[in-house]
C-alpha cells in the first residue's frame, strides 16, 4: 500500500502527501471515512452484515451464470438461455435484476451479447448459436433481502477464429489485471490504467461509452468504474463493492445503440467484442472477488 511519503502514483515527482493524497486521510476512523464517502461522493461503504448479504447474492449469480454458460451450445437460441435463466432464478429464489429495469424497460432476465454486440444484447429465438460464435452472458440477481450480485462471462461456441479468441482473451486478462490493483488507497483510475496496458498488448481497444459501477444495495450505485485511462483518482477504501466489466473491441472502441430497442450496443465496424465481469469487494488488506464460481 502506498504511504504518504512515497512518490505519487501519477509520476509527478512529488510525494503522495503533496500531490494526490486523498481528502479522506488514513488516520481517520472507519466511521469518518464512511461518512465522507457517502456525503462527498454518494458511495455507500457496506457494513459486515451488508457484505454478507451481497456475498450471498454474488454466489447465486455465479452459479446461475455457470449453468447458463454450460447450456450455450450450437443450436441453442439465446431465448432458450433466457428461459433457462427464469428457471434458475426461481430455483435459487432470487429475482433477475435486468427484467423491467430502465427506460424503456429491459424485456428479458439476462443479457446475451453475440459476436459484434458490445453489451445489452436481448435474448431472441432468432439468435441461434452456431460454431464459431462468441457470446457474453450477463447475470444480475436480487435476493429476497434486497442484495444484488452482478457478473458476466464469455462463451466460445466450438472452434472460433483467431481474432475472436484474441479479443476474448484480451478482455479476460484485462479484468484479471484490473482486479490485481484493487486495494485500499489505490486510486480508482488504476483500474483503467491496468486494462489499457493489457489491451494494448493484444492490439485491441477499450469501449469508453459504458462503465462498471457500484453494486450491492442497488443495481447501480456510485462510483462509476472507468475501464480506460482517466483522472478519477478517488482512493479505494474498505467496504466498497463495485463491478469491473471491461468491454474490449477487436477494432475501434466505438459502439452504437440500436435506435429501436434503445438497449443493444454493437461495434460500429461490426468487428467482435468481448467482456468479462466480476463484483469486487475492497477489504482491509486487499480485495475479494465476490462472484467467483465455487
N, C-alpha and C positions, 0 to 999 in steps of 0.2 A: 504494500500500500504506500502511496506517495505521502511524504511528510512535508511539513510547512517549509523546511529549509532546502528541500530538494529542488533541482531545476524544474521549471514549469513544463508540463507536458506539451505545451504549444510551441516549444523550441524558441521562445523569445530571448533566452539567455538570462532571464530573471529567475529569482527564486519564486517558488509557487506562492508563498505568502504575500509577495509583492506583485503578483500578476493575476492568475485566475483562481486565487483562493476563494472558496465559496462563502456566501453570506452566512450560511449555517456552519459554524465552526465546530471542529471535532470535540472541543471541551464542553459543548452544550449537552444538556441532558436529553435523553431519548424523547421525553415529553416536549421539550422545547423544539427539538428538530421536527417532531410530528406536527406541532402547531405551525411552525414556519412553513413547512412544505404544503400544508393544507391552505393556509391563508395567502401565501405568496404565489403558489404555483397550482393550486387546486388538486394536489396529489395527496391521496389518502394512503398513509402508511398503515399497513394492516397489523392488527393485534394477533397474538398467538392463536386465539380462538378462530379468528377470521382466516388466518393462514391455513389452519387445519381444514376448514370448510372448503377453501379454494383448492387445496391439495387433493381432496376427495373428488371434487368436480373435475379436476385436471386428469386424475387417474381414470375416471369413467370415460372422459373424452378420448384418452389414449386407447382404451380398449375398444371403443366403438370405431375409431379410426383404423385400428389394426384389422378388425374384421372386414371393414369395407375395402381396404387395400387388398386383402386376400381374395375378395369376390370380384375384383376388377380384372376380368379375363376376356379374351377375344369372344365376341358375340354377345356380350352383356351390354345393355344400354345404360346410360347414366341415370335414366328414370328408374330402372330396376335397382340401381345402387341407392337411390333416394328412398324407394320403397323398403329396402333392407334397413336403411337408416331409421326409418319410422319404427320398425320392429325393434331394433337395437335400443333406441331411446326408451321405448316402452318397457323393454326387459330390464333396463337399468333404472327405471323410474325417474328419468330426467326429461327435461324439455329441450327441443332444439332451439338454440338462441336465434338463428337466422330467420326462422319461419315468421313471416309477418313483420320483420324488422325493417325500419327505414321508410323512405318515401320516394317512389311507390313501394308498398310492402313487398319484401322479398318472398317469392312464392314457394320455396322449397325448404327442406330441412338441412341440406348441405350445399356446398359449392363444389362443382365439378368442372375444372378448367382444363380444357383439352388442347394440346399442341400449342397453337399461337394465342390461346386465351391466357391473358395475364392473371386475372382473378375474377371472382364472382360469376363464374360460369354456372348457368342454370340447368339442372338436370332435365333431359328431354328423351322421349322414346326414339327420336330421330338420331341421337348421338350414340351410335353403336360402336363399342371398342373394337379395334382391329389391330392386327400385328403391326408393330412399328409406331403406335401411338404413345405419347407420354401424357399422363393425367395427374393433375393435382386434386386431391380430395381434402376439403377443409371442413372440420367438425368443430362446433362450439355448442356446449350444453349448459343447462341451468339446473341445479339441484332444487329439491323442494325447499331447502333452506335459503335459496336465493343466491348461491355462489356460482361463478362462471369458470369454465375451462375453455381453452382455445388452442387448436393445433392443426397442422396440415402436413401431408407427405406427398411425395411424388411416386407414381407407379409407372414403370416402363413395361409396356404390353408386348411381350415376346421380344424379338430382336429389333432394336431400334438403330437408327442411323448414328454415325459417329458424332455428328453435330448435335443431335438431341441428347445423346449420352453426355456430351461435354457440358451442355447448359444445365442438365440435371445435376451433374457432379459439382459444377461451379456453385450452384445455389446451396447444395448440401454443405459444401466446405465453407462457404461464406457464413452460413448460420453457425457452424461449429466455431469458426474463428471469432465471430461476434460474441458468442457466449463466453469464450475464454477471457474476454476483457471485463466481464461483469463482476464488479466487486465494489465494496464501499469506498466512496470518494473518487472513483474513476468517473470521468465525465461521460455523459450520455453520448456525446459526439464521438467517443472512441468506438462505438458500435459501427457507425458509418465508415470510419477510417478502416476498421478491420475488414469490412465487407468489400470496400473498394479495392483493397490490397489483393484480396483473393481473386475477384472478378477480372482485374487487370491481367493477372497471370493466364487466365483462361480466355482472354480476349473477348469477354462478354461485357454487357452494360447493365447498370443498376436502374431500375424503374424509380423515378423520383415523384410520381404523382400519388403514390399510396404509401402509407406508413404503418409501422407497428403501433401499439397503443397499450396504455394501462388496461388491466382487466382484473376481474375477481369479484368485486361487489356490483359492478355493472359490466355490460358487454364491451363498451368502450369508455375509458376514463383517461384523464391525463396521466402520464405525459405522452406526447407523440414521440415515436421512436423512428428517427430518420435513418434510412439504410444507405444513404450516400453521404459524402463529406458535407459537414455542416458546422455551424457555430453555436449549437445548443449545448453549452458546456456545463449544464447543471449536474452536480455530483450525484451519483447513485448513493442511496442510503438504505440501511436495513429496513425491511418491511415493504419495499417497492415490489409490485408484481406487474409485469408487462410482457407483451409478446414481442418477439423478434421474428420477422417473416419476410426476408429479402426476396423480392421478385426480380429475377435475373433474365435478361433477354439475350438471345444469340446475336441479334442485330442492334438496331438503335434503341435507346432507352425509352422511347415514347410509346404511350398507349392511347387508344381512342375508345370511348364508351359508346355502346350501342344507343342511338337516339330513341329507339323504340321502347326497349325494356328498361333503359337507363341504369343498367347494372353491369352487363357483360363488358369487360375491358379486353381488347385484343391489341397485339402489336401492330403498329402502323405499317410495317414492312411484311407482315404475315409470317415472320420467322418465329421459331419456337421460343417459348418462355417457360421458366420453371420456378418453383417456390417450395421451401420447407419452412415450417413454423413450430416454435415451442413457446410455452408460457414459462417465464423465468421469475424466480424469487431472489431478491438480494438479501443475503444473510449477514450476520455479524462478521463472518470470516471470508465470504466469497459469494457464491450463488448456488441455487438449487434449480435443476430443470424439473418442473412440476409435471410436465406432460410426457415424460419418458414412459414407454410401454414396458411394463414389468409383469 
